[in-house]
Amino acid sequence: MNSAPDAEAVVAQAGKRQLTFAAYATFAVYGAAMNAVGPTLAPIARDFGVSLGTTGSLFGVGGIGFLLVVFVAGYLSDRIGKRAVLLAGILGAMVGLAGQGLAATFAVLLVAALAANVGNGLLESSVGGLVVDLHSERRTPALNLLHAFFGVGAFFGPLIGGALVLLADWRAVYFAFAFGFLCLLLYVLTLRRYFPQPSPDEPIHWRETGPLLRSRTIQLGTAGIFLYVAGELSLSAWGVPYLSEVRGHSTLVASFGVALFWLTIAAGRAASAWISAYVSPERLLQGSAALSALGTLLLLVAPGLGPSLLGFALAGLGAAPIYPTIMALSTARFPRLSGTVTGLITTATGLGIIVGPMLVGMLGDVLGLERALYSVVVFMLAIALLFMVPARS
């Protein structure tokens, strides 16, 4: 008698699992592709006859492409559905990466990088909102696991990129990840019937974004994400030059330190999916930000390789839950606008990508790299202070 509802429930649960897997796999490939760029920079500079500084403009162009779409993409994912935006993001990333692999000039490479990061912006705005929709009752652990997969990808990305550069050439790195996104595209296309659909009776309107901008929860979330991304990417980008140029370790050892940072971020996010059931989001943010600040401080003041690596590990463990927990807090305040909130908060990610590493580099020219990296400690302590008092609106 109850076989039909039971069968429907089984199908719905299977669809939920497959969509969750697709979201986590997308973030793993995205994290790997984003962090595989490093090993390709020097070969790109040689092939196109440009300086490393000019090659670094790939990051600036990428940040611009990300910022161009991320907020509107979040709104569209609520308005027309996460599936369309997710597919557009996967397609954009795939075409952009393939275009970088095929680029005959540096100008074409920049245009392709812009396209790839437009795709990344679409992914950021749709995937987080999709996970929130699928796991609304457990959004904090679900988002921590989502970003743990990003951390796993970020750990393996440079290793895959370095291996492909050695075995083939730098173009193979971009082709390999374009193929990875192609596989994701084909898989997501098979899941059409499982995607949650926007309610036709209560369509999302643009005017609903107004209260978001006035909400203290969203304002704190945006500020927190900006500070976090600025600190995380500054430590990741400048960690190798710090250990090699300032501390005198080999580039291989220095690269291991940054890889350890990302590995502990991935592990910490997986652990935070369990810890978040016992600790309030505000307490989790305060404690984790303080731990990341402490780890960065240890990295900067303690002599010897052992304390430096321990500093990277503690900085990563502390940083781990910050991004997904802020996102969970923000989307919980406006559950109907999960995609729009995700897009708005993620706008701060693009700003952090552009401002953080650039600021540390500029301060490094004036004060020295070691002193400049104290800004990461300041970023993390500022996050702890931001969430001392829970937001009420």
C-alpha positions in Angstrom: 0.0 0.0 0.0 2.9 2.3 0.8 5.2 1.0 -1.9 4.8 4.0 -4.2 5.7 6.6 -1.6 8.5 4.4 -0.4 9.8 4.0 -3.9 9.6 7.8 -4.4 11.6 8.3 -1.2 14.2 5.8 -2.3 14.6 7.6 -5.6 14.7 11.0 -3.9 17.4 9.8 -1.5 19.4 8.3 -4.3 19.2 11.6 -6.2 20.3 13.6 -3.2 23.4 11.4 -2.8 24.2 11.7 -6.5 23.8 15.5 -6.5 25.9 15.7 -3.3 28.6 13.6 -5.0 28.5 15.8 -8.1 28.9 19.0 -5.9 31.8 17.6 -4.0 33.5 16.2 -7.1 33.1 19.6 -8.8 34.8 21.4 -6.0 37.6 18.9 -5.9 38.3 19.4 -9.6 37.9 23.1 -9.3 40.3 23.3 -6.3 42.9 21.2 -8.2 42.6 23.2 -11.4 42.9 26.5 -9.6 46.0 25.5 -7.7 47.7 23.6 -10.6 48.6 27.0 -12.2 51.7 27.6 -10.2 54.0 25.0 -11.9 53.0 26.4 -15.3 54.0 30.0 -14.7 57.7 29.8 -15.4 57.2 27.7 -18.6 54.5 30.1 -19.8 56.9 33.1 -19.2 59.6 31.3 -21.2 57.4 30.3 -24.1 55.8 33.7 -24.6 58.9 35.7 -23.7 57.3 37.7 -20.9 58.4 38.3 -17.3 57.1 36.4 -14.3 55.5 39.6 -13.1 53.5 39.8 -16.4 52.6 36.1 -16.1 51.2 36.8 -12.7 48.6 39.0 -14.4 46.7 35.8 -15.0 45.6 36.0 -11.3 44.4 39.6 -11.7 42.5 38.8 -14.8 41.1 35.7 -13.1 39.9 37.7 -10.1 38.2 40.2 -12.4 36.4 37.4 -14.3 35.3 35.9 -11.0 33.9 39.2 -9.7 32.0 40.0 -12.9 29.6 37.1 -12.5 29.5 35.8 -9.0 26.7 37.9 -7.5 24.4 37.8 -10.5 25.1 34.1 -10.9 23.9 33.5 -7.3 20.7 35.4 -8.0 20.1 33.5 -11.2 20.7 30.1 -9.4 17.7 31.0 -7.2 15.7 32.4 -10.0 16.1 29.8 -12.8 17.7 26.9 -10.8 21.1 25.7 -9.7 21.4 23.2 -12.6 21.6 25.8 -15.4 24.2 27.9 -13.6 26.2 24.9 -12.6 26.3 23.6 -16.1 27.3 27.0 -17.4 30.0 27.1 -14.8 31.4 23.7 -15.7 31.3 24.6 -19.4 33.0 28.0 -18.9 35.8 26.4 -16.9 36.3 23.7 -19.4 36.4 26.0 -22.4 38.6 28.5 -20.6 41.1 25.8 -19.6 41.1 24.3 -23.1 41.6 27.8 -24.5 44.6 28.3 -22.3 46.1 25.1 -23.5 45.6 26.1 -27.1 46.7 29.8 -26.7 49.1 30.9 -29.4 49.8 34.3 -27.8 49.9 35.6 -24.2 46.9 37.9 -25.0 44.8 34.8 -26.0 46.0 33.1 -22.8 44.6 36.0 -20.7 41.3 36.0 -22.5 41.0 32.2 -21.9 41.9 32.7 -18.2 39.1 35.3 -18.0 36.7 32.7 -19.4 37.8 30.0 -17.0 37.4 32.3 -14.0 33.9 33.4 -15.2 33.2 29.7 -15.1 34.7 29.4 -11.6 32.5 32.3 -10.4 29.4 30.5 -11.7 30.5 27.3 -9.9 31.1 29.1 -6.6 27.6 30.7 -6.7 25.7 27.5 -7.6 27.4 24.6 -5.9 27.4 26.1 -2.4 23.7 27.0 -2.7 22.9 23.5 -4.1 24.5 21.8 -1.0 22.6 24.2 1.3 19.3 23.2 -0.5 20.1 19.5 -0.3 21.2 19.6 3.4 19.3 22.5 4.9 19.1 20.7 8.2 22.9 20.1 8.4 24.3 22.9 6.3 27.4 23.6 8.4 28.8 20.1 8.3 27.8 19.7 4.7 29.5 22.9 3.6 32.6 22.0 5.6 32.8 18.7 3.7 32.2 20.5 0.4 35.2 22.8 1.1 37.2 19.8 2.4 37.0 18.4 -1.1 38.2 21.8 -2.4 41.2 21.4 0.0 41.9 17.9 -1.2 41.9 19.2 -4.8 44.1 22.2 -3.8 46.6 19.7 -2.3 46.8 17.5 -5.3 46.6 20.2 -8.0 50.2 21.5 -7.7 51.5 17.9 -7.6 49.5 17.0 -10.8 50.5 20.2 -12.5 54.2 19.7 -11.6 54.2 16.1 -12.8 52.5 17.0 -16.1 55.0 19.9 -16.7 57.9 17.5 -16.2 56.4 14.6 -18.2 54.9 16.7 -21.1 54.6 20.5 -21.0 52.6 23.2 -19.4 49.8 23.0 -21.9 49.1 19.4 -20.8 48.1 20.7 -17.4 45.2 22.8 -18.9 44.1 20.1 -21.2 44.0 17.6 -18.3 41.7 19.7 -16.2 39.6 20.7 -19.2 39.0 16.9 -19.6 38.2 16.6 -15.9 35.5 19.3 -16.3 34.2 17.5 -19.5 33.6 14.4 -17.4 31.8 16.4 -14.8 29.6 18.0 -17.5 28.6 14.6 -18.8 27.8 13.3 -15.4 25.8 16.3 -14.3 23.7 16.1 -17.5 22.5 12.7 -16.3 21.1 14.1 -13.1 18.6 16.5 -14.5 15.5 15.0 -12.8 17.1 15.2 -9.3 17.8 18.9 -9.2 15.6 21.0 -6.9 13.5 23.4 -8.9 12.6 27.0 -8.0 9.0 27.3 -6.8 6.8 28.6 -9.7 4.3 30.0 -7.1 6.9 32.1 -5.3 9.5 33.3 -7.8 12.6 35.1 -6.6 12.6 38.8 -7.4 15.6 41.1 -7.6 14.1 43.5 -5.0 14.5 40.7 -2.4 18.3 41.3 -2.5 17.8 44.7 -0.8 17.3 43.3 2.7 20.5 41.2 2.2 22.6 44.3 1.8 21.2 45.8 5.0 21.6 42.6 7.1 24.3 42.6 9.7 24.7 38.9 9.2 25.5 39.4 5.5 27.7 42.3 6.2 29.7 40.3 8.8 29.9 37.4 6.5 31.2 39.4 3.6 33.8 41.1 5.7 34.8 37.7 7.2 35.2 36.0 3.8 37.3 38.9 2.5 39.6 38.7 5.5 39.8 34.9 5.3 40.6 34.7 1.6 43.1 37.6 1.8 44.9 35.7 4.6 44.6 32.2 3.2 45.9 33.1 -0.3 48.6 35.4 1.0 50.1 32.6 3.1 49.7 30.1 0.3 51.1 32.4 -2.4 54.0 33.8 -0.3 54.8 30.8 1.8 57.3 29.3 -0.6 59.2 32.5 -1.2 59.3 33.1 2.6 60.7 29.6 3.4 63.1 29.6 0.5 64.3 33.2 0.3 64.0 34.3 4.0 64.6 31.1 5.8 67.0 29.5 3.3 65.2 26.2 2.7 65.1 24.5 -0.7 62.2 25.2 -3.0 61.1 21.6 -2.6 60.9 21.8 1.2 59.2 25.2 1.0 56.6 23.7 -1.5 56.0 20.9 1.0 55.2 23.5 3.7 52.4 25.0 1.5 51.1 21.6 0.5 50.9 20.8 4.3 48.9 23.9 4.8 46.3 22.8 2.2 46.4 19.2 3.5 45.5 20.3 7.0 42.8 22.6 5.7 41.2 19.6 4.0 41.5 17.5 7.2 40.3 20.3 9.4 37.2 20.8 7.3 36.4 17.1 7.4 36.8 17.2 11.2 34.8 20.4 11.5 31.8 18.6 10.0 31.7 16.7 13.2 32.8 19.4 15.6 30.1 21.8 14.4 27.4 19.6 15.9 28.8 20.4 19.4 30.0 24.0 19.1 28.2 27.1 18.0 29.3 28.6 14.7 30.5 31.8 16.4 32.6 29.9 18.9 34.0 27.7 16.1 34.9 30.8 14.1 36.6 32.5 17.0 38.6 29.5 18.1 39.7 28.5 14.6 40.7 32.0 13.5 42.7 32.4 16.7 44.4 29.0 16.1 45.3 30.1 12.5 46.8 33.3 13.8 48.8 31.4 16.3 50.1 29.0 13.7 51.1 31.9 11.4 52.9 33.6 14.3 54.8 30.4 15.0 55.8 30.2 11.4 57.2 33.7 11.5 59.0 33.8 14.9 60.2 30.2 15.7 63.6 29.2 14.2 64.1 25.9 12.5 62.2 23.8 9.9 60.2 21.8 12.4 58.4 24.8 14.0 57.9 26.3 10.5 56.1 23.2 9.3 54.1 23.0 12.5 53.2 26.6 12.0 51.9 25.8 8.5 49.9 22.9 9.9 48.3 24.9 12.7 47.5 27.8 10.4 45.8 25.3 8.0 43.8 23.6 10.8 42.7 26.9 12.1 41.8 28.3 8.7 39.9 25.1 7.7 36.3 25.8 9.0 36.2 29.6 8.6 34.9 29.9 5.0 32.2 27.1 5.1 31.0 28.1 8.6 30.6 31.8 7.6 28.7 30.6 4.5 26.5 28.4 6.6 25.7 31.2 9.0 24.8 33.6 6.2 22.6 31.2 4.2 20.8 30.1 7.4 19.5 33.7 7.8 18.0 33.7 4.3 17.3 30.1 3.4 15.0 30.9 0.5 17.9 32.9 -1.2 20.7 30.4 -0.7 22.2 31.0 -4.2 21.9 34.8 -4.0 23.4 34.9 -0.5 26.2 32.6 -1.7 26.9 34.8 -4.7 26.9 38.0 -2.6 29.2 36.6 0.1 31.5 35.0 -2.5 31.9 38.5 -4.1 34.3 39.1 -1.2 36.3 36.0 -2.3 37.2 37.8 -5.6 38.2 40.9 -3.7 40.3 38.8 -1.3 42.0 37.1 -4.2 43.0 40.4 -5.7 43.9 42.4 -2.6 45.5 39.9 -0.2 48.5 38.6 -2.1 49.1 41.9 -3.8 49.0 43.8 -0.5 51.5 41.4 1.1 53.8 41.8 -2.0 53.7 45.5 -1.7 54.4 45.5 2.0 57.2 43.0 1.4 58.9 45.5 -1.0 58.9 48.1 1.8 59.2 46.1 5.0 60.5 42.8 3.9 58.5 39.6 3.3 58.7 38.3 6.9 57.2 41.5 8.4 54.6 41.7 5.6 53.3 38.2 6.4 52.3 39.5 9.9 49.3 40.9 8.0 48.0 37.3 7.8 48.0 37.3 11.7 46.0 40.5 11.7 43.5 39.2 9.1 42.8 36.1 11.2 42.5 38.0 14.6 40.1 40.4 12.9 37.8 37.5 12.0 37.8 36.3 15.6 36.8 39.8 16.7 34.1 40.2 14.1 32.2 37.2 15.5 32.5 38.0 19.2 28.9 39.1 19.2 26.3 37.0 17.2 24.5 39.0 14.5 20.8 39.6 15.1 19.7 40.6 11.6 
